[in-house]
Amino acid sequence: MRMLGIFILPVFLTWTAAAAPDPIAVAVEQAQSLALKKNRKEACAVLNRAYQSNPAQVRARAKLIENLNQLSRVFFTDKGQKLFESGQVLLFENADMAITQLREAQGLEDENILVLANLARAQMIKGECDSALLNLEMARSLNPFAIEPAVLELRALHCAKRFDTFRDKMKTVSGGEKWDQSFVQYLQAQEHLRQNATHKAFEALVKVTDEFPQFPEGFYYLAKAGKALEKDSSAWMQKYSALCKGVTLRERKKFSYEPQLCTRMREVDDELAASKREM
């Protein structure tokens, strides 16, 4: 009888463990089921709740983020995807038409973060920073781990002159590719300039322009910082002007975190011309 008891207990425990459902698998399955019903908002909410409920499970959290990245970006309809792609094409040609296309896409795509991010870009091109922030806050609530809405939100906060919130949010943005990190540094340099921390701004912008020498706006703000430090800024202004005159559509897309790319050409060219007249 004692021998029998020894074998029964492990079998019972194994059966109990096997019967317990994996909460991560359950959350993923539930989210995917909701996505099939085109309920993106609730699908993402399920994954976010599961993430918060499992703070110690690194692999499980990685799986949840992977699924969240997929479900927050997937297109539910062919028409919605085509409208999104049309809006992307129009973004650098006609912001008003881009907004029209992207809003129509958004109506079909239930808060797709790709649509929301590009709608925010178009709105910032038009100077509608508060409207852009609303869309980016929506995107970040769906997927707080996506780097693109996080970086664009910083840009929109600075655009909207919400500097206290900008500084707080700056502390929470991490990861991403090299360009994501450099653009955040570029935004922080602008904040340093605003607070008259000119040396910090100058050092940060030297690094940004070294890492991304085709990014015109880095040279614009480097010239501003240099001028404040009583340095000769003409070479940086000339670099900005030359880059903007030769900027390609591919570069506009690459540097599309900056919605005001090359909008200061007249200001810079006028200043360069005035400097020549004074010589």
SEKOLGU-937073 format. One record per atom (N, C-alpha, C): residue in one letter; y negated, z negated, x. Coordinates in steps of 0.05 Angstrom, whole numbers, padded with zeros to 5 digits, always signed. Layout:
BEGIN
aYZX;...
END
This chain:
BEGIN
m+00024+00000+00017;m+00000+00000+00000;m-00025+00000+00017;r-00024-00015+00040;r-00048-00016+00057;r-00053+00012+00069;m-00032+00026+00076;m-00035+00053+00087;m-00048+00071+00067;l-00041+00069+00042;l-00052+00085+00020;l-00082+00081+00018;g-00089+00055+00019;g-00118+00048+00017;g-00134+00060+00039;i-00123+00061+00063;i-00138+00073+00086;i-00145+00102+00081;f-00127+00117+00069;f-00132+00145+00064;f-00149+00151+00040;i-00147+00134+00020;i-00162+00140-00005;i-00192+00137-00001;l-00200+00116+00015;l-00229+00111+00018;l-00244+00133+00031;p-00235+00144+00053;p-00249+00167+00065;p-00251+00191+00047;v-00229+00197+00033;v-00229+00219+00014;v-00251+00216-00007;f-00252+00191-00017;f-00272+00185-00038;f-00300+00188-00028;l-00305+00178-00004;l-00332+00180+00008;l-00340+00209+00013;t-00320+00225+00023;t-00326+00254+00028;t-00333+00268+00002;w-00318+00262-00019;w-00323+00275-00044;w-00351+00268-00055;t-00359+00242-00051;t-00385+00233-00060;t-00407+00247-00045;a-00404+00249-00018;a-00425+00262-00002;a-00427+00292-00009;a-00405+00305-00014;a-00405+00333-00021;a-00418+00338-00048;a-00415+00318-00065;a-00425+00321-00092;a-00456+00318-00094;a-00467+00304-00073;a-00496+00299-00073;a-00511+00325-00068;p-00530+00333-00085;p-00544+00358-00081;p-00565+00356-00058;d-00568+00376-00043;d-00588+00377-00022;d-00616+00381-00035;p-00634+00362-00033;p-00660+00364-00047;p-00676+00388-00038;i-00674+00396-00012;i-00689+00419-00002;i-00678+00444-00014;a-00652+00447-00015;a-00640+00471-00027;a-00647+00473-00057;v-00647+00450-00070;v-00654+00449-00098;v-00683+00458-00102;a-00701+00448-00085;a-00729+00455-00088;a-00733+00485-00083;v-00720+00496-00062;v-00722+00525-00056;v-00712+00541-00079;e-00689+00534-00090;e-00677+00548-00112;e-00695+00548-00137;q-00706+00524-00142;q-00724+00522-00165;q-00749+00539-00161;a-00760+00538-00137;a-00784+00554-00131;a-00779+00584-00134;q-00756+00593-00124;q-00749+00621-00126;q-00745+00630-00155;s-00734+00612-00171;s-00730+00617-00199;s-00757+00620-00213;l-00776+00603-00206;l-00803+00605-00218;l-00817+00630-00209;a-00813+00638-00184;a-00825+00663-00174;a-00814+00687-00189;l-00789+00687-00195;l-00778+00709-00211;l-00790+00711-00238;k-00801+00689-00248;k-00815+00689-00274;k-00845+00694-00270;k-00852+00701-00245;k-00880+00706-00237;k-00898+00682-00240;n-00887+00658-00236;n-00902+00634-00237;n-00906+00623-00209;r-00924+00637-00194;r-00928+00630-00166;r-00939+00602-00162;k-00958+00595-00178;k-00972+00569-00175;k-00952+00546-00176;e-00934+00546-00196;e-00915+00524-00199;e-00893+00526-00177;a-00886+00550-00170;a-00866+00554-00148;a-00876+00541-00122;c-00901+00547-00116;c-00913+00535-00091;c-00916+00505-00094;a-00922+00496-00118;a-00925+00467-00122;a-00899+00452-00117;v-00877+00464-00126;v-00850+00452-00122;v-00844+00449-00092;l-00850+00470-00076;l-00845+00469-00048;l-00864+00450-00034;n-00889+00448-00042;n-00908+00429-00030;n-00899+00400-00036;r-00890+00395-00060;r-00881+00368-00066;r-00856+00361-00050;a-00838+00380-00047;a-00814+00375-00030;a-00822+00369-00001;y-00841+00383+00009;y-00851+00379+00036;y-00861+00351+00040;q-00878+00342+00021;q-00889+00315+00023;q-00868+00293+00020;s-00847+00299+00005;s-00825+00280+00000;s-00806+00277+00023;n-00808+00294+00043;n-00788+00294+00065;n-00803+00294+00092;p-00818+00273+00098;p-00835+00273+00122;p-00819+00273+00148;a-00794+00263+00148;a-00780+00260+00173;a-00761+00283+00179;q-00758+00301+00160;q-00738+00323+00164;q-00752+00348+00174;v-00752+00351+00200;v-00767+00373+00213;v-00756+00400+00205;r-00729+00403+00206;r-00717+00429+00199;r-00721+00435+00170;a-00718+00415+00153;a-00722+00419+00125;a-00750+00428+00119;r-00770+00415+00132;r-00798+00423+00128;r-00803+00451+00137;a-00791+00459+00159;a-00794+00487+00168;a-00784+00507+00148;k-00761+00500+00136;k-00750+00518+00115;k-00768+00520+00091;l-00780+00497+00083;l-00798+00497+00061;l-00823+00513+00066;i-00834+00511+00091;i-00858+00527+00098;i-00851+00557+00099;e-00827+00564+00109;e-00819+00592+00109;e-00818+00603+00081;n-00807+00588+00062;n-00805+00598+00035;n-00833+00598+00022;l-00849+00579+00029;l-00876+00578+00018;l-00893+00602+00027;n-00890+00609+00053;n-00904+00632+00064;n-00895+00658+00049;q-00870+00660+00043;q-00860+00683+00029;q-00870+00684+00000;l-00867+00662-00015;l-00873+00662-00043;l-00903+00663-00049;s-00919+00653-00030;s-00948+00654-00034;s-00960+00682-00029;r-00944+00699-00016;r-00954+00726-00008;r-00940+00749-00023;v-00917+00744-00035;v-00902+00766-00047;v-00917+00778-00070;f-00915+00804-00073;f-00927+00818-00096;f-00907+00820-00118;f-00916+00814-00142;f-00899+00815-00166;f-00898+00842-00179;t-00919+00858-00174;t-00920+00884-00187;t-00929+00906-00167;d-00919+00930-00172;d-00928+00953-00155;d-00957+00958-00159;k-00967+00956-00183;k-00995+00962-00189;k-01013+00941-00174;g-01005+00916-00175;g-01020+00896-00162;g-01022+00901-00132;q-01000+00909-00120;q-00999+00914-00091;q-01017+00939-00084;k-01016+00959-00101;k-01032+00983-00096;k-01062+00977-00099;l-01069+00960-00118;l-01097+00952-00121;l-01106+00936-00097;f-01089+00919-00087;f-01095+00903-00064;f-01100+00921-00040;e-01082+00940-00036;e-01085+00959-00013;e-01110+00976-00015;s-01117+00984-00040;s-01142+00999-00045;s-01166+00982-00038;g-01165+00956-00046;g-01187+00938-00040;g-01190+00934-00010;q-01168+00933+00004;q-01170+00930+00034;q-01184+00954+00046;v-01177+00978+00037;v-01189+01002+00048;v-01219+01002+00043;l-01227+00993+00019;l-01255+00994+00011;l-01272+00971+00024;l-01258+00952+00035;l-01272+00927+00044;l-01295+00933+00062;f-01292+00951+00081;f-01312+00956+00101;f-01330+00980+00094;e-01325+00992+00070;e-01341+01015+00061;e-01359+01008+00037;n-01347+00993+00018;n-01362+00986-00006;n-01351+00960-00017;a-01365+00938-00011;a-01355+00911-00018;a-01354+00908-00048;d-01372+00920-00063;d-01372+00917-00092;d-01347+00929-00104;m-01340+00953-00095;m-01316+00966-00105;m-01291+00951-00096;a-01291+00940-00071;a-01269+00925-00062;a-01264+00900-00080;i-01286+00887-00087;i-01284+00863-00104;i-01272+00871-00131;t-01280+00894-00142;t-01269+00903-00168;t-01239+00907-00166;q-01230+00921-00145;q-01202+00926-00142;q-01186+00900-00137;l-01197+00883-00121;l-01183+00858-00114;l-01181+00839-00138;r-01202+00838-00154;r-01201+00821-00178;r-01181+00831-00198;e-01179+00858-00200;e-01158+00869-00218;e-01130+00862-00207;a-01127+00864-00181;a-01101+00857-00169;a-01095+00827-00174;q-01115+00811-00172;q-01111+00782-00176;q-01102+00776-00204;g-01112+00791-00223;g-01104+00788-00251;g-01074+00793-00255;l-01063+00810-00238;l-01034+00816-00240;l-01017+00799-00222;e-01029+00787-00202;e-01013+00775-00181;e-01014+00744-00179;d-01025+00731-00199;d-01023+00702-00202;d-01028+00687-00175;e-01052+00690-00165;e-01061+00674-00142;e-01046+00681-00116;n-01040+00706-00112;n-01029+00715-00086;n-01050+00709-00064;i-01042+00694-00043;i-01062+00686-00024;i-01073+00709-00007;l-01058+00731-00005;l-01068+00755+00009;l-01092+00767-00006;v-01089+00768-00033;v-01110+00778-00050;v-01134+00759-00049;l-01129+00733-00051;l-01151+00714-00051;l-01166+00715-00024;a-01152+00717-00002;a-01166+00718+00024;a-01183+00742+00027;n-01174+00765+00018;n-01190+00790+00021;n-01212+00791+00000;l-01208+00779-00023;l-01230+00776-00042;l-01252+00759-00030;a-01245+00737-00017;a-01264+00720-00003;a-01279+00735+00019;r-01265+00752+00034;r-01278+00768+00054;r-01300+00786+00042;a-01293+00800+00021;a-01312+00818+00007;a-01336+00802-00003;q-01331+00778-00014;q-01353+00762-00024;q-01371+00752-00002;m-01360+00746+00021;m-01376+00737+00044;m-01393+00761+00055;i-01381+00785+00054;i-01397+00808+00063;i-01422+00810+00046;k-01420+00804+00020;k-01443+00805+00002;k-01460+00779+00003;g-01451+00760+00019;g-01466+00735+00020;g-01460+00715-00002;e-01438+00720-00017;e-01430+00702-00039;e-01411+00681-00029;c-01422+00663-00013;c-01406+00644+00002;c-01392+00623-00016;d-01406+00614-00036;d-01395+00594-00054;d-01371+00606-00070;s-01374+00630-00079;s-01352+00644-00093;s-01328+00648-00075;a-01334+00655-00050;a-01312+00658-00030;a-01298+00632-00026;l-01312+00610-00025;l-01300+00584-00021;l-01281+00577-00044;l-01289+00583-00068;l-01271+00577-00091;l-01244+00591-00088;n-01245+00616-00080;n-01220+00631-00076;n-01203+00620-00053;l-01217+00612-00032;l-01202+00602-00008;l-01191+00574-00014;e-01205+00558-00029;e-01194+00532-00037;e-01170+00535-00054;m-01170+00555-00071;m-01147+00561-00088;m-01123+00570-00070;a-01128+00587-00051;a-01107+00597-00033;a-01096+00573-00017;r-01113+00556-00007;r-01104+00533+00009;r-01089+00513-00007;s-01095+00510-00033;s-01080+00491-00049;s-01052+00502-00054;l-01048+00528-00055;l-01022+00540-00058;l-01006+00538-00032;n-01019+00545-00010;n-01005+00544+00016;n-01024+00532+00037;p-01022+00506+00041;p-01040+00493+00060;p-01032+00499+00089;f-01010+00513+00094;f-01001+00518+00121;f-01008+00546+00131;a-01018+00563+00113;a-01025+00591+00121;a-01051+00590+00137;i-01051+00603+00161;i-01074+00601+00179;i-01097+00618+00169;e-01092+00641+00158;e-01114+00659+00150;e-01133+00646+00130;p-01124+00635+00107;p-01143+00622+00089;p-01157+00598+00102;a-01143+00584+00120;a-01155+00561+00133;a-01178+00569+00151;v-01175+00590+00166;v-01197+00599+00184;v-01220+00611+00167;l-01213+00627+00147;l-01234+00638+00130;l-01249+00617+00115;e-01236+00595+00108;e-01249+00573+00095;e-01271+00561+00113;l-01264+00558+00139;l-01284+00548+00158;l-01308+00567+00159;r-01303+00593+00159;r-01325+00613+00160;r-01342+00611+00135;a-01329+00608+00112;a-01343+00606+00086;a-01360+00580+00085;l-01349+00558+00095;l-01364+00533+00095;l-01389+00535+00112;h-01387+00548+00135;h-01410+00552+00152;h-01430+00570+00138;c-01420+00591+00125;c-01437+00610+00111;c-01452+00595+00088;a-01438+00577+00075;a-01450+00562+00052;a-01467+00538+00061;k-01468+00535+00087;k-01484+00513+00099;k-01474+00485+00091;r-01448+00483+00087;r-01435+00457+00081;r-01424+00446+00108;f-01443+00438+00125;f-01437+00432+00152;f-01420+00407+00156;d-01424+00386+00139;d-01407+00362+00141;d-01378+00368+00135;t-01374+00383+00113;t-01346+00391+00106;t-01334+00409+00127;f-01351+00427+00138;f-01342+00445+00160;f-01331+00429+00183;r-01346+00408+00192;r-01337+00392+00215;r-01311+00377+00208;d-01309+00367+00184;d-01285+00352+00176;d-01261+00371+00176;k-01264+00395+00164;k-01242+00414+00162;k-01234+00425+00189;m-01254+00427+00207;m-01249+00437+00234;m-01227+00421+00248;k-01227+00395+00243;k-01208+00377+00256;k-01179+00382+00246;t-01176+00394+00223;t-01149+00397+00211;t-01137+00424+00216;v-01152+00443+00227;v-01141+00470+00231;v-01129+00472+00259;s-01103+00480+00259;s-01089+00482+00285;s-01068+00504+00283;g-01057+00512+00305;g-01037+00533+00306;g-01049+00560+00304;g-01032+00579+00295;g-01041+00607+00294;g-01039+00622+00320;e-01047+00647+00320;e-01046+00664+00344;e-01071+00659+00361;k-01072+00672+00383;k-01095+00668+00402;k-01122+00675+00389;w-01122+00697+00372;w-01147+00705+00359;w-01156+00684+00339;d-01137+00672+00324;d-01144+00651+00305;d-01158+00628+00320;q-01146+00620+00342;q-01157+00598+00357;q-01184+00604+00369;s-01187+00629+00379;s-01213+00637+00391;s-01235+00639+00370;f-01228+00648+00346;f-01248+00650+00325;f-01257+00622+00316;v-01239+00603+00315;v-01247+00576+00308;v-01265+00565+00330;q-01260+00572+00355;q-01277+00563+00377;q-01305+00576+00374;y-01305+00601+00366;y-01330+00616+00362;y-01347+00602+00340;l-01333+00594+00318;l-01348+00580+00297;l-01358+00553+00306;q-01342+00539+00322;q-01351+00513+00332;q-01375+00517+00351;a-01375+00538+00366;a-01398+00544+00383;a-01424+00548+00367;q-01422+00561+00344;q-01445+00564+00326;q-01455+00536+00317;e-01436+00519+00311;e-01444+00492+00302;e-01457+00477+00325;h-01447+00480+00350;h-01460+00468+00373;h-01488+00478+00376;l-01492+00504+00372;l-01519+00516+00373;l-01537+00503+00352;r-01527+00500+00328;r-01543+00489+00307;r-01551+00461+00313;q-01534+00446+00327;q-01540+00418+00334;q-01553+00415+00361;n-01561+00438+00373;n-01575+00439+00399;n-01557+00429+00422;a-01531+00431+00418;a-01513+00425+00441;a-01508+00452+00455;t-01529+00462+00468;t-01529+00489+00477;t-01509+00494+00500;h-01506+00475+00518;h-01487+00479+00540;h-01459+00481+00530;k-01451+00465+00510;k-01425+00466+00499;k-01420+00493+00485;a-01441+00502+00471;a-01439+00528+00457;a-01435+00551+00478;f-01451+00550+00499;f-01450+00571+00519;f-01423+00572+00532;e-01412+00549+00540;e-01386+00548+00553;e-01364+00559+00534;a-01365+00551+00509;a-01345+00561+00490;a-01347+00591+00486;l-01371+00602+00485;l-01375+00630+00480;l-01368+00647+00504;v-01371+00636+00528;v-01362+00650+00552;v-01332+00654+00551;k-01318+00633+00542;k-01289+00634+00540;k-01280+00654+00518;v-01294+00654+00496;v-01287+00672+00474;v-01291+00701+00483;t-01313+00707+00496;t-01319+00734+00504;t-01300+00743+00527;d-01291+00725+00543;d-01272+00731+00564;d-01245+00739+00551;e-01237+00723+00531;e-01211+00728+00518;e-01211+00752+00499;f-01234+00757+00486;f-01237+00780+00467;f-01262+00795+00473;p-01262+00811+00495;p-01286+00825+00503;p-01295+00848+00485;q-01278+00854+00464;q-01286+00875+00445;q-01298+00863+00420;f-01301+00837+00418;f-01312+00823+00395;f-01342+00821+00398;p-01357+00838+00383;p-01386+00839+00387;p-01401+00812+00383;e-01394+00798+00361;e-01409+00774+00354;e-01408+00752+00375;g-01387+00752+00391;g-01385+00733+00413;g-01409+00737+00432;f-01416+00762+00437;f-01438+00768+00456;f-01465+00762+00443;y-01467+00766+00416;y-01492+00760+00402;y-01499+00730+00406;y-01479+00713+00400;y-01485+00684+00402;y-01486+00675+00431;l-01471+00689+00449;l-01474+00682+00477;l-01502+00688+00487;a-01514+00710+00478;a-01542+00716+00485;a-01561+00695+00474;k-01556+00685+00449;k-01573+00665+00438;k-01571+00639+00454;a-01547+00631+00461;a-01543+00607+00476;a-01556+00610+00504;g-01552+00633+00517;g-01563+00638+00543;g-01593+00637+00543;k-01605+00649+00522;k-01634+00649+00520;k-01645+00621+00517;a-01631+00604+00501;a-01639+00576+00498;a-01637+00561+00524;l-01619+00570+00542;l-01616+00557+00568;l-01633+00571+00590;e-01651+00589+00580;e-01670+00604+00598;e-01655+00622+00617;k-01633+00633+00608;k-01618+00653+00624;k-01627+00681+00615;d-01623+00700+00632;d-01628+00728+00625;d-01606+00738+00607;s-01612+00742+00581;s-01591+00749+00562;s-01589+00779+00556;s-01605+00795+00570;s-01606+00824+00564;s-01579+00837+00566;a-01562+00830+00586;a-01536+00843+00590;a-01518+00837+00566;w-01519+00813+00555;w-01502+00806+00532;w-01512+00820+00507;m-01538+00823+00505;m-01549+00837+00481;m-01542+00867+00483;q-01543+00878+00507;q-01535+00906+00510;q-01506+00910+00504;k-01490+00891+00512;k-01461+00892+00507;k-01456+00891+00476;y-01470+00874+00463;y-01467+00873+00433;y-01474+00899+00421;s-01497+00910+00429;s-01506+00936+00417;s-01486+00958+00423;a-01476+00960+00447;a-01457+00981+00454;a-01431+00978+00439;l-01421+00954+00436;l-01396+00949+00422;l-01399+00957+00392;c-01422+00950+00381;c-01426+00956+00352;c-01429+00985+00347;k-01442+00999+00366;k-01446+01028+00362;k-01419+01043+00364;g-01400+01031+00378;g-01374+01044+00381;g-01352+01031+00366;v-01359+01013+00348;v-01338+00998+00334;v-01321+01016+00316;t-01295+01012+00317;t-01277+01029+00302;t-01267+01013+00277;l-01255+01028+00258;l-01244+01015+00234;l-01222+00995+00242;r-01206+01003+00262;r-01185+00985+00271;r-01196+00959+00282;e-01219+00960+00296;e-01231+00936+00307;e-01244+00919+00284;r-01255+00932+00264;r-01266+00918+00241;r-01244+00902+00227;k-01220+00914+00225;k-01198+00900+00213;k-01188+00877+00230;k-01187+00882+00256;k-01177+00862+00275;k-01196+00837+00275;f-01222+00842+00273;f-01241+00821+00274;f-01252+00813+00246;s-01236+00818+00226;s-01245+00815+00198;s-01249+00786+00189;y-01243+00766+00207;y-01252+00739+00201;y-01282+00737+00199;e-01296+00755+00213;e-01325+00755+00214;e-01335+00777+00194;p-01344+00769+00170;p-01352+00788+00150;p-01379+00801+00157;q-01394+00789+00175;q-01421+00800+00182;q-01420+00815+00209;l-01397+00827+00215;l-01394+00840+00240;l-01414+00863+00243;c-01429+00862+00265;c-01449+00883+00272;c-01471+00887+00252;t-01479+00866+00238;t-01501+00869+00219;t-01528+00863+00232;r-01528+00856+00257;r-01553+00849+00271;r-01561+00870+00292;m-01551+00894+00289;m-01557+00914+00309;m-01587+00920+00311;r-01601+00922+00288;r-01630+00928+00289;r-01645+00906+00303;e-01638+00881+00296;e-01651+00858+00308;e-01647+00859+00339;v-01623+00864+00348;v-01618+00864+00377;v-01631+00888+00390;d-01629+00912+00378;d-01641+00935+00390;d-01672+00933+00392;d-01684+00921+00371;d-01713+00916+00371;d-01721+00897+00393;e-01705+00877+00397;e-01711+00857+00418;e-01707+00870+00446;l-01687+00886+00449;l-01683+00900+00475;l-01707+00919+00481;a-01715+00933+00460;a-01738+00952+00463;a-01763+00937+00470;a-01768+00914+00457;a-01791+00898+00463;a-01791+00888+00492;s-01767+00881+00502;s-01764+00871+00529;s-01771+00893+00549;k-01763+00918+00543;k-01769+00941+00561;k-01799+00946+00562;r-01812+00943+00539;r-01841+00948+00538;r-01856+00927+00555;e-01845+00903+00556;e-01859+00882+00571;e-01855+00884+00601;m-01835+00900+00609;m-01829+00902+00638;m-01850+00919+00653;
END
